[in-house]
Every structure is written in structure tokens, then in C-alpha cells.
Amino acid sequence: MEEMINRLELHGVRTSRSLRDTVIMVSAYRFKNPKWQQIPYEGHHVMSNIEYDEITESRFIPAGSAIVMTNQQGGGSSLISLNRKAAGPWCTGGILMLYLSRRNTLKNYVLEELAEKMLREDPGLVKQLDARKVSDTAFAKSSQQVLNWFYNKSPYIDNRKGMYPVCKIYDPAVVRDLLKQR
């Protein structure tokens, strides 16, 4: 994220920093199945599949998070460059690849133990797994897909996968509160 912030500041966009940790309601984007070109362009792997859902969520905003006010010279262009619809440099330039990819994964031997435990503790899971294997022969033949299925049902799943690390705060009072010393 610092790379994004530094580039905005290089272009004259002023940023402020939140002064404390907080949880607030924001508008955000979750990319669906982002795909990256295999051949890098200018040193970055470019996103080639830009599909997303717009969501409203309660999000943890840590102290030190950058806040870009749009009522400044360059504020409009910062909105365009940060907007996922514009397919701006953050999306197409591959800078966000790390943020949009799955970050937490478990080793197969850990997933195998976890799957056994989950099946012992939840008999309904056996029925779900059997039904999936019957309906999807490719899934049934792939031990990796089966392990991923368990991972996706586990408490260790990375729920932030695909989340765009930029959000919108529409309430000026909330922004003022983020910037206020306590």
C-alpha cells in the first residue's frame, strides 16, 4: 500500500493519516477470480480479469491508514486512478497482485489432518463431500481440489482474498473523527 500512497503523493495528491485504530462502515470492492497475465509488462504482472462486487462492510482501519480527500487539486484524478472501474495503474499495473491473491494457505499434510478432524466432528460434511464428488467428476479425481474444499470450509480460510485495499468513506463526520486527536 505504501507504494500506492507514495505514487499519489509524487503526483501532488495530499494524504492524511488516521490517528487511531477504528472499525467503520465503508464501501469497498471484492474482485472475483482475478487473473494475471503470465508475461510481465514493465516489471508487473497485469490483471487481465477485472470483475468485482461492490460491497458495504464494517472494516478495521488501523492507525496510520492513508486518507485521500477528494476536495483538493488532484483529488479527482486520484479517484480515477484508485477506481477499480477505470482499470487504473493499480489494477492493470499488477501492483495489487499481492493484496488480491490468497495469502494464507496450509500445507497438504496439515489440510489432510484438518479434513479428517472436520469429518469426525461434522457428519453432515460427509454428505456434502459425497454429493460434490458425485456432481463433479473432476473434483472427485483431484485430491488438491478436495483439500481446497476442506480449506474453504475451515476457520483458517483467508476471507480477505480479492478485497481491494482501498475503500470509500462517504460520511465527512467519520473522516473528521479519524483525523481527530483524542
N, C-alpha and C positions, 0 to 999 in steps of 0.2 A: 504494500500500500504506500509505503514511503516514496517509491519510485513515481507513483501517480501524483502524489502531493507535490513532490519536487518539480515535476514537469509542469504542473499547473502554475506553481509559483514562478518558474522560469518564464512563463508567458504573462506574468504580471497579475495573476489572479491571487488576491489576498485570501488567506485562510486563517481561521482562529482554531483554538484547541479547546475541547471540553475540559472543564476543570475537575470533574469528579466522575466516578462510575455511576451509571444510572440505567434503568430499564424504561424504555418509552415505546409508544406505538409509532411505526414507520411504514412507509410504502416501500416495497422492495421487489426484486426480481429473482426468480429461480430459473436458471437455464435448464432446459430439458435435453438430455443426451448431447452435451456439447461434443463436437468432433473437431479434431485438429489436423491440419494438413501435415503430411509426413515430411515434406521438404520445407525447410525453414526459409522464410523471407526476411531479409535484413536481420538475421540472427534470432528471429522469433518464429515459433510455430503458430500459424494463423488459424483462428477459429473459422471453420467452414460451415458449421450448422448453428445458426443463431435463432433458436426457438426458445421461448421463455413463457412463464406465467407471471403476471403481476399479482403480488400478494400484499396484504396488510398484516403485520405481525408485531408482537411485542419483542423488542430486540435489546440485548445488552449493549450499551455504548460505554466502552471503557474510557477512563480519564485519558486525555491526550488525543482523542479522536479528532480528526480534522473536520472542520465545518466550513463549507463554502457558501457564503451569502451570495444570492443571485442579483441583489440590487447594487451591483458595483460594475465599474467598467471592466469588461471581460467576463462578467458573470454569465451573460447569455451564451458566450462561446464555451464557457466551462460546462454549462448544462448540456450543450450539444456534444462536447467531447466525452462527457460522462454518461450520456444517454445511450442505453443499450440498443435502442431503435436506430440510432444514427450509425450503428456499426462502426463507432469511432475507433481511435487507435487502441483503446484498452481492450476491446473485444477482438478486433481484426488483427491487431499487432501482437497478439499472443502474450501480452503482459499479465493477463489474468489467469493463464493456464493453471498455475499453482492453486489459485483460490477456487476455481471451478471444478477441479478434479477431486476424486475421493482421496482423503488424506489418511484416514485410519483404515488399516486393513489388518487382518490377523493371519498368521501363518497357517498353512493347511493342517498341520498336526494339532494346533490349538482349536481350529474350527471343527476337526473331527471329534475331539473330546467334547466340545461345546454341543455339537449336534447330538451326540449320544446322550448327554445330560438333558438337553431340551426334549428329546423324545421320551426319556424316562419320566420327566416331570409333567409333560403335557400330552396325554394320549390322543387328543384331538389333532395334534400336529402330525401324527402318523397318517391320519385320514387325509389331511391336506396334502401331504407329501405324495401319498399314493395317487391321489386324484390328479395332481400335477404331472406325475410320471406317465399316467395313462393318457392324459390330454396332450402331452408334449414329448414326443419320442426323442427329439434332440436333447432335451433337458434330461430325460431318463438315462441317456447314454453318456452324459458328461458329468463326471464326478466334480469338476470345478463349478459347473452351474449349480449342482446340488449343494455344494458347500457355500456358494454365494447366496443361495436361497435361505440357508440357515443364518448366515451372517446378516442378511436383510431383516430377519425376524428377531435378531438378538438385541440386547440392550446396548451393544457396542457399535451399532450402525452409526455412521457419520451422517447425521441429519442435516449438516450444513452443505453437503455436496451440491454443487450447482448454484449456491447462493452468491449473487453479485454483491461484492463487499461495499457497494455504495447504496445508500438509502436516501429517501426524501422525507423531510420533516416539514409539514405544511403549517404547523401552528407556531407563529412567531414567539408566543409566550414560552413555549417549550425550548426553543432555541435560546432565548434570553436566559432562561433558567440554567441551561447547560453551560453558559458562559459566565454565570454569576458566581462570585466568591462566596463561600459560606463561612 
